[in-house]
Amino acid sequence: MLACSSSGTESAADGSEGDAGTASGGAGTSDGGLGIGAGTGTGGSGAGGSGAGSGGGLTDGGECAAVVQQAESIKKPVDVIFVIDNSSSMDGEINQVQDRINDDFAQIIEASGIDYRVIMVTRYGEVGRRLGGSDNPVCIRAPLGASDCADPHNTQLQNNPPRFFHHSTDIESRDSLCKLLEAFGTGDELADDNNDLGNRPFNWTPVAANGWSEFLRPDSFKTFVEITDDDVSCNKYGYDFDDGNGVAGGQRVAQDFDAALLALSPQHFGTAASRNYNWFSIVAMSENAPASEPWPPTAPIQTGECSPGSDGAGTGYQGLSVLTGGLRWPTCRNDDFDAMFQAIAQGVIAGAQLSCEWDIPAPPAGQTFDKDLVNVRFTPGAGAPEDIFFHQSAGDCGPSGGWYYDDNTSPTRVLACDATCDVITRDENGRIDVLFGCETNVQVPR
């Protein structure tokens, strides 16, 4: 595989180091990465390592010119999953959620242009009107929801795609983490006892027979928003979480739930090395100073409780926010939910990660791109450009990162390895250039 060049020598035989290109021609890499050169000459070739490519300098001019495509930095879609406690003490918080979510959350995200959807995991119904094990169900009205919520107790739940989905599940004071994992693949109206499913005055028609996972998009970043005034203590469905209202317990719960969530669906939630979710907590913790400010992820777990209305500081939920870079607020300030929701909306917008996949563009007239002459270069917001090397597949990616094709035979997209993607998504001012070598019917001098 030879790079297009206006002059220079052919690369050495397969497996040898090869001659270095003249001037500023790029050198091949021992792991088979495709080298990048800004001047004339071909680089060395090598068959070693995980990618069996050949290095080569791509010229800036001459009969066969490299085409530089700046990859568009498109932010991922975001799925926001609200998990809301339906217990008897949550009426104030739920009323605020219902009143504020349209104007102080959805409207802000909508204006940003982010492709978002909201997924509720909580019992559907009328706040303050008991339904099964839920004292305070939730109904989200239009325009985000599909209902006017005038009489949700007697009205079948309706989703409002593509923006709003609701998985009706009874969330008790301390069991939301267990319920969240179980309901991922279980139909709505997940029951805690034999009475829960029989307490509606109409026949319930499931809207998500296979769980709230039906509402997730595979290419989206996931943001969880937990709203509760209690601790974590649940032993259900094969899961066991108990934060003991302490720092060590909160850290343990966060680590255990994170491991369970990642194992549940790496496609949706990522891996420990590259998580695809974060966690915001509105829990009964002590207030920051000033009280209007959220606790940042750099602040330690707080064991102090706010007043009034606190049943526990929710250290397990706090631990998840610390682990994943989310913010935390006290539920006792539910009269400030407008500011909280605005901050969460801004956090969702800021946290929407850059895409790590780029389309291969159509070639210039009269030219055909050679898939063996594609190079990827990352220029960080502050620093020198870095060449990213090719791998035959995602399975060949390692800690040093790299890139690979969606299809090695007929590629249409360039994809970054997880380690490289993690670097790129943390640098919103960075730039990706995809350099395409070309084939023409012009005789190239040798």
C-alpha positions, -999 to 999 in steps of 0.1 A, spaced: 0 0 0 17 32 -12 8 67 -4 1 92 -32 31 114 -37 46 136 -63 81 122 -58 100 98 -36 108 61 -34 85 32 -28 83 18 7 104 -11 17 93 -47 14 66 -58 38 80 -64 73 111 -41 70 115 -7 84 115 11 50 132 43 40 123 75 57 105 100 35 124 130 24 117 165 38 88 162 61 73 130 48 57 110 76 71 77 89 51 45 93 46 31 127 56 -3 140 20 -11 150 8 -8 115 -6 27 119 -9 49 88 17 77 90 9 113 82 34 135 62 29 171 52 57 170 25 69 147 -2 82 112 1 69 80 15 73 68 50 84 34 63 61 4 62 56 -24 87 34 -54 92 39 -56 130 15 -47 157 -23 -49 157 -29 -31 124 -13 -43 92 -11 -10 74 18 8 57 30 43 66 30 69 40 33 107 36 3 124 21 13 154 0 -2 189 1 0 193 -36 11 177 -69 -8 154 -92 -24 135 -63 -33 157 -33 -45 148 1 -80 159 10 -84 172 46 -118 169 60 -124 186 93 -148 164 112 -179 181 124 -181 181 162 -217 169 167 -229 163 202 -246 131 211 -283 129 217 -291 129 255 -316 106 272 -326 121 307 -340 95 331 -359 109 361 -362 85 390 -388 99 415 -397 86 450 -435 81 452 -436 79 491 -459 99 514 -434 126 521 -427 135 485 -458 156 476 -440 189 477 -411 178 455 -434 161 430 -456 192 427 -425 212 420 -413 187 394 -447 188 376 -448 226 377 -412 233 367 -401 205 343 -417 221 312 -405 257 316 -373 254 336 -360 222 321 -374 210 288 -377 245 273 -341 253 281 -328 221 265 -351 225 235 -336 260 229 -301 247 229 -307 225 199 -296 193 218 -315 162 206 -330 151 239 -357 129 254 -371 126 289 -378 92 305 -398 90 337 -394 60 360 -420 65 387 -456 56 393 -480 74 370 -511 91 385 -524 120 406 -501 134 433 -517 129 467 -540 102 455 -528 68 466 -524 41 440 -512 7 450 -480 12 470 -476 48 458 -489 78 479 -477 103 454 -478 93 417 -466 117 390 -482 131 359 -462 153 334 -485 176 314 -482 189 279 -462 202 261 -435 178 273 -460 151 283 -491 142 263 -517 147 290 -534 177 306 -532 158 339 -567 169 348 -576 134 360 -546 110 356 -560 85 381 -588 77 356 -569 83 324 -546 59 306 -509 70 304 -499 83 270 -463 89 259 -454 118 237 -427 106 214 -400 115 205 -395 137 235 -413 121 265 -418 86 278 -430 73 311 -424 39 326 -450 36 355 -432 19 384 -438 23 421 -406 38 436 -406 35 474 -385 55 499 -353 35 497 -355 11 467 -351 32 436 -318 17 426 -331 -19 428 -363 -8 410 -344 10 383 -323 -20 375 -352 -44 375 -375 -22 355 -349 -18 328 -362 -50 313 -395 -55 330 -429 -41 319 -445 -10 334 -465 -13 365 -438 -34 382 -456 -45 413 -443 -47 449 -472 -67 461 -503 -85 447 -525 -54 451 -506 -29 430 -518 -39 396 -555 -41 406 -560 -6 419 -567 14 388 -603 20 378 -595 9 342 -576 -19 325 -540 -8 323 -524 -11 289 -486 -15 292 -467 11 273 -433 -6 277 -438 -43 280 -401 -49 279 -390 -22 304 -378 14 302 -349 2 281 -373 4 251 -371 41 254 -333 45 253 -315 53 221 -282 34 215 -263 64 204 -273 87 233 -255 99 264 -276 90 295 -282 115 324 -300 102 355 -318 126 379 -327 110 413 -353 128 434 -359 114 469 -357 125 506 -343 92 520 -313 69 520 -306 38 499 -316 5 514 -330 -22 492 -326 -60 488 -347 -69 458 -346 -86 425 -311 -100 432 -296 -66 441 -285 -55 476 -276 -18 483 -274 -1 517 -256 32 522 -262 33 560 -263 71 558 -225 72 558 -197 81 535 -182 46 533 -216 31 527 -224 58 500 -192 50 482 -198 13 484 -233 17 470 -221 39 442 -194 14 432 -218 -16 434 -246 1 415 -222 14 388 -209 -21 383 -244 -35 380 -255 -8 356 -225 -12 333 -229 -50 333 -267 -45 325 -260 -28 292 -225 -16 282 -240 -5 249 -261 21 267 -240 29 298 -204 23 287 -176 8 307 -157 16 338 -130 31 316 -154 51 296 -188 57 312 -217 68 290 -238 83 318 -238 107 347 -260 111 378 -276 142 393 -290 139 429 -318 160 445 -317 144 479 -322 154 516 -286 164 521 -273 195 539 -272 228 519 -241 243 503 -229 278 511 -245 298 496 -276 276 498 -286 283 462 -254 266 449 -253 229 441 -226 206 456 -201 200 428 -187 165 422 -154 176 437 -170 181 471 -171 150 494 -203 131 503 -222 150 529 -238 132 558 -257 162 571 -294 164 564 -315 194 554 -346 205 572 -376 202 571 -386 169 555 -354 149 555 -354 112 561 -318 106 551 -290 123 533 -289 98 504 -252 92 505 -255 64 480 -270 87 454 -244 114 463 -217 88 457 -230 82 422 -229 120 415 -193 122 428 -183 91 407 -198 103 375 -194 141 377 -230 151 385 -243 179 408 -263 176 440 -290 197 457 -311 194 489 -347 184 484 -357 208 513 -353 237 489 -381 225 467 -393 261 463 -360 266 444 -367 238 419 -368 263 391 -331 272 397 -322 235 402 -339 224 370 -323 252 351 -289 241 364 -296 205 355 -306 216 320 -274 235 316 -255 205 329 -272 182 304 -263 207 276 -227 210 287 -223 173 293 -236 162 260 -205 144 246 -190 149 212 -195 122 187 -166 98 181 -177 87 146 -173 105 113 -187 100 79 -163 95 50 -172 123 25 -176 119 -13 -143 122 -31 -135 152 -54 -145 149 -91 -123 125 -110 -108 109 -79 -114 78 -57 -105 76 -21 -82 48 -12 -92 33 22 -56 24 29 -46 60 27 -69 75 54 -53 92 84 -69 108 115 -54 137 134 -66 152 167 -58 188 175 -66 196 212 -79 229 223 -45 237 238 -16 217 224 1 203 194 -17 180 169 -16 143 176 -18 115 150 -43 87 158 -33 53 145 -54 27 126 -65 -7 140 -82 -34 120 -112 -36 145 -125 -23 178 -112 -55 193 -77 -44 185 -80 -11 204 -60 -8 236 -52 18 263 -33 39 238 -65 43 216 -67 46 179 -93 44 152 -110 18 129 -135 15 101 -171 5 104 -165 -19 76 -129 -28 64 -142 -39 30 -165 -10 21 -160 16 48 -184 45 53 -174 58 87 -143 64 108 -147 54 145 -125 63 175 -114 36 200 -128 40 235 -96 55 249 -93 80 221 -130 88 224 -126 95 261 -99 121 253 -118 137 225 -151 140 244 -134 158 273 -121 185 249 -149 205 234 -124 229 218 -105 200 201 -107 193 164 -106 161 143 -91 162 108 -96 131 86 -69 131 59 -78 112 27 -53 100 2 -66 95 -33 -62 76 -65 -63 93 -99 -56 83 -135 -26 106 -135 8 88 -138 27 94 -106 65 98 -111 87 72 -93 
